[in-house]
Every structure is written in C-alpha cells, then in structure tokens.
Amino acid sequence: MGVLNRLLSECIRDVDQLNGYLRLEPEEAERIGEISERYPFCVPPYYLGLIDPDDPDDPVRKICIPGPQELSGTGMEDTSGEGDNTVIRGMQHKYRQTALILTTNQCSMYCRFCFRKRMVGYSEHETAEHIHQMAEYVGQHTEINNVLLSGGDALINSNEVIRMYLDTFSQIPSLDFIRIGTRTPVVLPMRIYEDEELLEILKEYNQKKQILIVTHFNHPHEITEQAKKAVQVLMGCGCVLRNQTVLLKGVNDDPKTLAVLLNQLVSIGVIPYYVFQCRPARGALDEFQIPIRRGAAILDEARKLMNGQAKSIHYCMSHVTGKIEILGVMEDGKVLFKYHQAKYEKDSSRIFLQEIAEDQCWL
C-alpha cells in the first residue's frame, strides 16, 4: 500500500470512530450522524489530534466537525457561478488569464465551510479523462498564462495522475506557471514529506515550469512541526508557497489570531495572499459568515500587528462577477470595493462605493 492510500485509509469517516477521539455526547453524536448523511465528514487522525477535546469551542474542531447549522437550508449551491464558467467538464475559464481544473472531488478532510459542499466527497471519478481536451483548449487560448489544479484537493490525486497533469501542462509554451490548490500541507502533511515519489515528481516538473503551491491555513494551531516540515520539503522541490485564508466566525475572527497566523506563515516561508470573505454556501452560511463591515474592521486592526510581508494580503470575496476586494469602511459608513479580478472587462479594476447594512455578509 502506497503512502497516500495508507493515510487515506486511516481517516475518520463515521461517528463511532469519531467518538473514540472526542468523547461525544449522545445528542451531538446523533446530530453529526444526521448531518453526515447530507454532508459527509472525513478527518485524518493527525488533524483530530490538534483539537482540545475539553474545549467545545476549539477552532480546529469547528473547522472539521459537523456543526448544528449545516442543515439550516439557507445559502447558495453555487456561490461564484462555477456552472456558468465551465467550458469542459471539470475545467472553468472565468478569468481571462487562468484556467481552473477540478482534478478530483476528493479531500483527505472535508472542511465544514467548503463552498463546494454540494459536490465534495460524492464521487471518486477524476477529470483526468478530459485532460487532453483541456490542454487543447488552453493551447488554443493563448491569453491563459496559468492553470490552477484544484478540487477537492489536487494532492489527493495519485502520483500517477499528478504527473499526468504536470507533464501535459508543462509542455504548453503560453503558460508561465502551474498552481496546485491544496490543504494537504495543513491537514495531512505526512502525505508530502513521507512520499519520495511525489517529491521527485515536483522537483522534475519545477525544472520545466514553475509550480506554485496555494495552501490554506486558517488558524495558528494548524502551523505544527509536521506542517512546517511539509512546507520545507515543498520549497526544497523548488515550489513557491502562498496561502489563502477564509475569515471564519469562531475560528479566526479576531485581529490578534489573524495577525499571529499570517505573521507565522511568513516565518515558515508561506506568503499570505488572500483573506477571503466566507461564501454564502448552503450548509456553511449560518455557521461561519461574518458581516462585511465587521470583517473590514478585523482586517484593519490585524494589519496593525502584521509584518510587511503579511500585509500583502487582499481581503476579497469571490463573487459571480469576480474577486472583489473589500478596501474598507468610509467615514459616511459606506464600504469601498475594488475588482481585484473581473469576469467582465467592464469591471476590470473598477472601484465602487456601496451602502452595506451592519449584518450584510455578501453583495
């Protein structure tokens, strides 16, 4: 059994297994079982080990254990228009310069705030069968200068499939780099540093096309010695590492926690890039979203505690019309926004003011 298959086989996927780690109350166990019929859960033992079992408000617990609001029925199935932007099954072309590829529906851990909760965990089929059609599309659209291999989690693909994607897209001259979107360094770091074959693949293809690893740390407790080791070996392969964080109620929604997280990421070689407004996804909206005006205030206070590199973040929402940066609250109470990336040319770099209610969480 390979490293990946062994680690995935150890993941906790049912309530009885989970009870052995967290000593669930009967009512909570029943609730988790009910939720998991609609939104499955999967957590590696390593990540469960980061939870304080005596703290019901533990932030890591909130990230990975089903919460009471997930079946509220509120929220959107597709928050950013992914269906409308799909050009080939498994590939989206929303922004002019980027093709996004959903390489798999699988993750080693299902984050409870995931905006793809509608699809993650329900299929083992990969999109690799369409890879040549995707490559042909990218080659013909020379305005595309990078591809993002996402999912699910792109590093939960087999090494064979990862090699196939890297080999195919590294041969396209118009691509400047290849991005890999993954939470594996955070939730299952040993998949990286124990798998020599994976590391050799990354080293090999970094010689042909720069590989950027976009990872996803959300709380300082996730920056463990194991996570640091995964980051170090990825850098040793020539990868550039950047991070996107989601602003989450009950997890990182205070300035000190956010500043510690982003400062520590810089210290281990991961440069923060986005802090995302939590999307109004069905099964996540009532549990994790923070009002826009409060989020802007949190970011303003956190920046006072950040080093210069951590301040390179953009506080954005991934809207159907593009990534809209939330610049701040004006003196008259209106909020200033700017398109960081736009689906439509008319919105490119557009700045606008809008009245935002105190409890408003989305545009």
C-alpha positions, 0 to 999 in steps of 0.5 A: 500500500502506497503512502497516500492510500495508507493515510487515506485509509486511516481517516475518520469517516463515521461517528463511532470512530469519531467518538473514540477521539472526542468523547461525544455526547449522545445528542451531538453524536446523533446530530453529526450522524444526521448531518453526515448523511447530507454532508459527509465528514472525513478527518485524518487522525493527525488533524483530530489530534490538534483539537482540545477535546475539553474545549467545545469551542476549539477552532480546529474542531469547528473547522472539521466537525459537523456543526448544528447549522449545516442543515439550516437550508439557507445559502447558495449551491453555487456561490461564484457561478462555477456552472456558468464558467465551465467550458469542459467538464471539470475545467472553468475559464472565468478569468481571462488569464487562468484556467481552473481544473477540478482534478478530483472531488476528493479531500483527505478532510472535508472542511465544514465551510467548503463552498463546494459542499454540494459536490465534495466527497460524492464521487471518486471519478477524476477529470483526468479523462478530459485532460487532453481536451483541456490542454487543447483548449488552453493551447488554443487560448493563448491569453491563459498564462496559468492553470490552477489544479484544484478540487477537492484537493489536487494532492489527493490525486495519485502520483500517477495522475499528478504527473499526468497533469504536470507533464501535459501542462508543462509542455504548453509554451503560453503558460508561465506557471502551474498552481496546485490548490491544496490543504494537504500541507495543513491537514495531512502533511505526512502525505508530502514529506513521507512520499519520495515519489511525489517529491521527485515528481515536483522537483522534475516538473519545477525544472520545466515550469514553475509550480506554485503551491496555494495552501490554506491555513486558517488558524495558528494551531494548524502551523505544527512541526509536521506542517512546517516540515511539509512546507520545507520539503515543498520549497526544497522541490523548488515550489513557491508557497502562498496561502489563502485564508477564509475569515471564519466566525469562531475560528479566526475572527479576531485581529490578534489570531489573524495577525499571529497566523499570517505573521507565522506563515511568513516565518515558515516561508508561506506568503499570505495572499488572500483573506477571503470573505466566507461564501454564502454556501448552503450548509456553511452560511449560518455557521461561519459568515461574518458581516462585511463591515465587521470583517473590514474592521478585523482586517484593519486592526490585524494589519496593525500587528502584521509584518510587511510581508503579511500585509500583502494580503487582499481581503476579497470575496469571490463573487459571480462577477469576480474577486472583489476586494473589500478596501474598507469602511468610509467615514459616511459608513459606506464600504469601498470595493475594488475588482481585484479580478473581473469576469467582465472587462467592464469591471476590470479594476473598477472601484465602487462605493456601496451602502452595506447594512451592519449584518450584510455578509455578501453583495 
